[in-house]
Structures are given as C-alpha cells and as structure tokens.
Amino acid sequence: MTAPSQMDWRLRVSGILIALGLLAEALSLIRIHPLAFLGFMFVGGGFLIIGVAIYLYSLISVSSPPSS
C-alpha cells in the first residue's frame, strides 16, 4: 500500500471538517434555543468554512507532474 500524498491528506482533512460542520449544524437544529443558533453559525459554519478553504487551497497548491 502506498503512502497518501499531500493532496490526499488535505482532501481527507477537508472532508472530515465539512462532515463535522454538517453534523454540528444538524445537531443544533434539534434544540430551539438562542445558543443553538450561535452554535449553528459559529461552530458549524466555522468547520464548513475551514473545510472549504482547505479544499480550495489543496486544489491550487498542487504542483504539476513532471513531464517526460
């Protein structure tokens, strides 16, 4: 089994952060409370924004493969 590349690792991390953000947002919808809205916005939204930012950074930071 080969070791995952830098891009594979970044894509995994971004996927995990996006999934955690969606989970936090889904859990905050269960409770009707002002703090639930803050959790929805800052915790869930924060994980989503960081996950998307890491995903986009991983797309633009990849170096091209060496030409033959």
N, C-alpha and C positions, 0 to 999 in steps of 0.2 A: 504494500500500500504506500502510495507516495504522500509526502507531506503536503498539506494545503498551502497554496500560495498566499501572498499578502492580500490579493484581491478576494480570494475565497474567504479568508478570515474576516476581512472588513464586511463582506456581504452577509456573513453569518451574524456578526455583531449587530449590524443594522437591522437585520430581520428579527433578531431577538428583542431589540429595543422597540421596534414597531409593534411586535406582538404584545410586549409588556404594556405599552401605551394603550393599545386597544383593550387589553384586559382591565387596566385601571379605569378606563372610561366606561366600560361595561359594568364594572362593579360600582362605580359612582352613580350609575343610573338607578340602582336598586333603592337607594335611600333618598328621601326627599328632605334635604337639609341644605342650608347655605354653604356649609363646609364641603358638602358633596359636590357642589358646583365648582368650588375652588380646587378641589382635587381633580375634577374633570378637566378644568382648564390648565392648571399648572403642572400637575403630576402627569396625567395622561397626555396632555398636549406637549409637555416638555420631552417626554420619551419619544413621541412621534416626531417632533421637530429634530431632535438629535439623531434619531434613526434615519430620517430622510437626508439630513445633512451628511452623515457618514456615507450613505449610499451614493449620493451625488459626488462627494469627494473621491470615493473609490473609483467612480467612472472616469473622472478627469485626471486622476493621478497615475493611471496605468501607463507604463512605457510600452512602446510598440515592440513587437518581437523582432529579433534580429533578422535581417534579410539574408537570403542565401546567395 
